[in-house]
Amino acid sequence: MAPTKLTVPQEMRELCKVLRYAEFEAYLVGGCVRDLLIGREPKDWDITTNAKPEQIQALFKETFYENDFGTVGVVTESADPRLKVVEVTPYRIEGKYSNARHPDEIKFSDKLEDDLKRRDFTINAIAYEPESRELVDKHGGADDIKRRIVATVGNANERFSEDALRMLRAVRISAELDFAIEAGTAAGIAQNAKQLEKISRERVRDELVRILMSPRPMQALYVAQKLGILRYVIPELEDAIGVDQNQAHSFDVFEHLLRSLQHAADKNWSLEIRIAALLHDIGKPASRRWSEEKKDWTFHGHEVIGARIAKKILRDLRFPTELSLTVVSLIRWHMFFSDPDEVTLSAVRRVITNVGADHIKELLNLRICDRIGTGRPKEQPFRLRKYMSMVDEAMRDPISVAMLKIDGSQIIKLDEPASPRIGWILHALLEEVLDDPKKNTEEYLETRARELMKLENEQLQALGEQGKVRREKEDEEAVQELRKKHHVN
């Protein structure tokens, strides 16, 4: 193949050069070559070589070798975290896969061709030698990149019987790159879907997370369902297919959940919000009842049932406890809505207490996903904007004497007996601090409190009342600013 110029970081060029100077072959391989050909920034970098693990280790200052696959981690001095550790792997020939997970044995080879033909997809089976600019593409990967398809190397049934996780990986890569899955590869997935039962839930979870964090998770999960593998990832989602909702919704529960998830991805929101968006109505199939009075479907308590189902799903997929608790809480409380003309600040504070102050904005974002998932184009109608304003108001530090770097007990220690005078002094101090925040130091306030303690009751009370009025005015202005920010004045 004619020389191909690809932009390769200096660190990678140096690693390859060290191997070549020791008279070994060295090629970039896999996803990094694919991404360079597409014009994407690679997330990680890999080298393949005819050197054996002990030979690789002998050539580099700092390495580690802690696996059964021959892969040596070479530590570089790069400031780029993607290049801090580069995996260097000998050419490999893999033996029979008896469990659809891992090869029974691995042998090292002297031929690059042996290594490329064992790889999963053609677009990942391309090697590149940065000095000569030689591109080794024995399986048509470059053409498949141009055609924007994901196709297995060789026979799809063989590749998926070797490692069933490759089926989910095909779906994930198609979502990350916006590629189609080639017809023969798709047929192989449909035929071998049940093999996913043999894959550890941790490996399934890791692929699922990458799907959820991709730009097109809705597309990926829709394809996964059509090809028959979604039931081996989150089977409960299939219960939502064809479950019609009430008149407020344009889609069945399944499509609503996928559309809610997609909006979270479009907004580049966190994994927690994406999972919550995907599962927030997972309790609807079990709670759906027909109401003769409303002539419509009802889903009373679906958030409670959904939280219980989500907890089971996340536990089954071995998600971390902290993430699971957050997601389950968001699902449990996602039906916080009520009439904004009737909701009180105390009710808002209860919601904040339920989900935690750190997660209240995530709950509001989940509500936005839920709304877009119904087919309504407007993210933030007045009701939601009003609620957001009330959340900000409930979480805002109130303008009060509690802001001062001095309190009543400290004033009492200055020989001021406990009496209403304490409150007058604190409010008088607060007015000064509102005028000049730099005065809010313990040293200044103690000095000024001693001066105020010398005043007669009538004079001190007048200063205190001025401070109280000023506090109320500042408080109201702050609230009005919040309402203006959310366009709910």
N, C-alpha and C positions, 0 to 999 in steps of 0.2 A: 504494500500500500504506500502511496506517495506520502512524504513527510507532512505531518500536521503540526502546526504551531499552537500549543496550548500554554496558557499562563500558569506556571507552576511556582509555588513559593520557594525561596532560596533554601529553606530548611530541607524541603523534600529533595531538591536537586543535590544538596550536600550528602544526604543519606544515601541516595542512589550512587553518587560518585564514590563514596567510601566502599560500597559493595563492588562496584566495577573495578576499582583500583586493586581490589583483592582478587580480581579475575572471576567474579561471580556476575551473573545476570541480575538486573534489578529493574522492575517495572512498577509504575503506579497501576492500580487495578481496582475494579469494582465501582462503587458509587461515586468516588471522587472523579474518575475519568468520565463517567456518565454525566455528572453535573458540569464538568468543564466543557464537554461537547454541547450541552444544552445552553450553556451560558449562565449557569447558576453558581453561587458560591458554595463549595463543598462544606458539609458539616464535619466530616472527618476524613482522614487520609490513610491509605493503606498501600503497602509495598509487598510485592511477591518476588521471590528469588529462588535460585537453585541452591543457595546456601542452606545448610542444616542449622537447627537452633543453636547448637554449641558454637558453630562457626559465626553465626550472626552475633552472638553475645561476645565473642572474642574481639570483634571489630569496634565495639562501641563502649564508651566509658561507663554509662549507667543503663542497665537493662533489667528486666524481670521476665521470668518464664514460669508461669504458674497454671498451665492448662494442658489438655491432652491433644491439642490440635496443632502444635508446633509453632503457635504464634508467640513471637517475642515482642514485648513492649520496649521500645527504645525511647529513652527520655532525652529530650532536646532542651536547649536553653531558650526556646522561643517564648516570646511574651504572649503569643496567640494561644489561648487554651486549646484550640482545635489541633494545634501542632505540638503541644507540650509532650504528649506521648503518641508516638506513631507505631502502629502495629506492622511488624515485618513477619511475613509468613512464608515458609518454604512451599514450593510447588507440591501439590498433594494429589494423591489418588485415594478416593474413599471406597471402603468396602461395602458390603451389603448392609442395608438398613432393615433391621428386623422389627423395630418398634415404631417406625414412622416419626422418629425424633432425632436420633443420632446414628452415625455410621458405627458398625460393629468394630471396625478397625480403620486406621489411617496409615497410609504409606507415603513416604516422601518420594518425589519424582525429580528427574533432571529435565523434564520437558514442560515448557510453559503451556503447551496445548492440553496436557493432561489436567492442569489446574483449571484452565478456562472451561473445559467441557463439564466439570463437576458443579459449576455455579448455577444459580437458580434461574435468572432471566437473562436474555441476550443483551439487554442494555447494561447489565452488571458484569458481563463477560468480555469486557474490552480492556486491553492492557496498553500502557503508553510508556515509552522510554524517553525521558525528557531531554537527554543529550542529542540523540540521533533524530528525535521527534518521530520515531517509529510507532505507528498505531497498529496493534495486533487485534484483529477482529475476525475471528474464525466462524462466528455464528450470526453475522448480520446485525449486530447490535446497533451500529451507527445508522443503518437504514431504518431500523425500528424506531430509533430516536426521531428521525425525520418523519416517519409515518405516525409518530406519537402513539405507539402501542406497547403494551407489556406482554411479552411472549416468553415461554419457557425455553431454556436451552434443550433442544431435542424433544423427546416425548413427554408431554405434560403429565401423563399418568405416572411415569417413572419418577419425575422430579417431585411430585406431590407424595408419592409413596415413600420417598426417601425422608422428607421432612414435611409433615402436613402443615406446619405453620406457614410454609411458603404460600399457601392459598390465601391466608389472611394478609400476608405481606404483599401479594399481588394487588389486592384491593387497596391496601395502604399506599403503595407506590403510585397507583393510578390516581388516587386522591391528591397526593402531594404534587404530582407533576401534571395533573389534568390530562392523563393519557387514557386511552381505551384499553380494555383487556382483549387481546386477540382471541378469535372465536375458538380455536382449538384449546387454548389455555383456559378459557371460560368453561368449556365443556369438561375439561379435566377437573376443574374445581367442583363443578356440580356432581361429577361422578365420584369424587373422593371426599366429599364434604364430611362424612361421618368420621374420617380419620382424625379430625380435629379433637375428638374425644380423648385421644392418646396424648395430647400436648398438655404440659403442665399449665395450670391456671395463671401462674406468674408470667409465663411467656406469652400467653394469650392476652393478658392484661397489658403488657408492655406494647404489643402491637396495637391494641385498642387505643391506648393513650396517644400513640403517634397518629392514629386515624383521627381521633377527636381534636388533636392539636393541628391537624392539617388545614389547609384553606377550604377544603370541600368535604367535610365529614358527612353531610347529608347524602351526597352522591355516593360516597363509599359505603355507607350503611344500607342504602337502597340496593346497591349492587350486591352487597353481601347477602341481603335477604333473597334477592332474585336467584342467586347462585346456590342458596341452601346452606350457607355457613353461619348466618346470623344466629340461628337456633343453638349453635354450639359456643356462642360468645355470650349473648344476653337473650336467652329464650323467652323471657317475659315480654320482650318488645314485640314478638310475633303475636302475642295475645291481643295487642292493640290494633292489629290490621283489620280493617273493615268495621271497626267499632264507631258507628256514627255518633256525633255529639249533638248538642242542642243548637238552636238557631243562631247563637252567637258565633259559631264556628263554621268555617268553610270546608274543613277537612276532617277525615277520620282521625282517631287518636294517634295512630302511627305516624301519619304524615305531619300532623301538628307537632309531635315531639321532634321529628327530624327538622322541621322548619324552625322550631325554637332553637335547637342546637345550632343550626346554620347561622342564625342571627348572632349568636354568641361568638361564633368563629369569625363572622364578618366584622365584628367589633374588636376582635383580637382579645377577648376576655379570657379570664383564667380557666384552668382545667376544672376547678370546682364549679364554676358557673356553667361550663359546657356540660359536665355530667349532670348537674341539677336540671339544666334545660332539657336534656335528653330523657330524664326519668321523672320530671315533676308531676306528670299526669299518669304515671305507670299504674296507679291505683284505680283509674277510671273503669277499665273493663270489669273489675270485681265489684264496683260500687254502682254501676249503671242501673237505674230503675226508670220505668215509664210512669209519668205523672198524668193521670186523666184530667186533673184540675188544670195543669199548664199545657196539656197536649204536647208534651215535649219530654226529652230525657233529662233526668237529674243524676247528680253524682255526689250526693251528700257524703261527707267524710272521706272523700277520695284522697285528700292530702295526708290523713292519718294512715290509711291503708298503704298509700304510696310510699310514705316514709319507711314503713315496715318492710315493704318489698325491696326498696332501694338498699336498705341496710343488709338484707340477705344477698342481693346481687353484689354489692361491694365487698362483703365478707367472702363470698365465693371466689371473686377475682383477686383476693388477697391485697386489696388496696390498703394503704396505711391508715391506722386508726384515726389520726387527726383529720385527714382529708375526708374520711367516711363520716365522721361526726358532723363536719361542716355541711357536707352535701345533704345528709339526712335532715339536718335542722332547716336548711333552706327549703327543702321539699315540704317538710311538716308545716312550715309557716308561710308558704307562698300564697295562700288565700287570705292575706292580711287585709284585703281591700274592704272598704265600707264607704258610705257616703261622706265625702270630704266636708260637707256642711254640718255633719253630725259628729264626726270623729273628734276626739279630744286629745290634747297633748298627753294626758295620762295614758290613754289607750296606745298612742304612738310609743310612749316610753316602755309600755309593757311588751310591745313587739320588739323593741330594741333589746330589752332584757332577755327575751326568748331566744333570739338569734345571736346576741352579743354585738356590742358596738363595733367590733372589728369586721362584722359581716353584714351589717345593715345595708350598706351600699350594694353589696352583692345580691341581697334579697330584692332590692329595687331593680337592679339590672336583670335579674331573673324574671321579674314581672314584665319588663320590656320585651324580653325574649318570648314570653308567654303571649303577649299581645300581638307581636309580629307573627307568631306562629298560627294565630287564628285566621290570618289573611287580611288583617287590617293594616293599612299602609302607614299609619301615624304612630310613631314610637311613644310619644309622651302627650297624651291628651290632658285636658285640664285636671282631671281627677288625680292622675299620677304626678303631675307637676305640683299640685297642692300638697300631696302626701310627701313629696321630696322636700318641699319647703318646711313642712312640719317636722320632718326628721331632722333637718338641719337645725331648726329651732330647738327641738328637744335635746340635741346633742351639744348645742352651743354653750360654752361656759357663761353662765349668767353674770351680768355686771352687778357685783355685790361686794360687801366688805370682805368676803372670803378671798378676794383677789389680793388683799393687802398682805404685806410681809410682816404684819403684826396682828394680834388678835386680842380679845377682851381680857384673857387671863394675863397677858403680858402687861396690859395697862393697869390691871389690879396690882401687879407686882411693883408698879411705879408709885404705889400708895394712893391709888384712886379707889375708894370703897365701891363695892358692887352696888350699882344703881342705874337708873335710866341714863345718867351722864356718860356711861361707857358707850352706849349706842350712839349718842350725839357726837362723841369724840371720833368714833370710827367713821361715821358718815361725813364728818367734816374733813377727815383725812382722805376719804375716798374722793371727795370733790377735788382736792388738790392733786391727787394722783391722776384723775381723769384729765386735768389740765396739763399735767406734766408727768408722764409715766416714769421718767427718770427718778422721780422722788420716791418711788416705791422700793425703798431699801429699809431694812430694819433700823439702821442707824438714824436715818433722817426722821422716820416716823416716830421713833421713841423720843427724839429731841422735840419734835413738833407736838407730840402728845403731852409732854411736860408743860409746854407753853399753854396748850388748850386747857389743861387741868386747872390753871390759875384763873380762868374766866368764871364769872357768875353764871348761875343756872340759866337765866333768861338769855344772856348773850350766847352761851354755848348751845342752848336748844335751837336758837335761830340759825346758827351755823350748821348744826346737824340737820335741820329741816331742809336747808338749802341743798345740802349734799344728797339728801334722800330724793328730793325733786329732780336733781340733776341725774341721779342714778336711773330713775324711772324714765326720764327723757332719753338718755343714752340707750337704755334697754329697748325702748320702743323703736328708736331709729335703727338699731341693729336688726331687729325683727323685720322692719320694713325693707331693709336692704336685701335680706334673705328672700323675702317674697318677690321683690323686684327681680332678683336673680333668676327665679323660677317662673317669672311672668304670671304671677297669681295675685297681683295687687287688685 
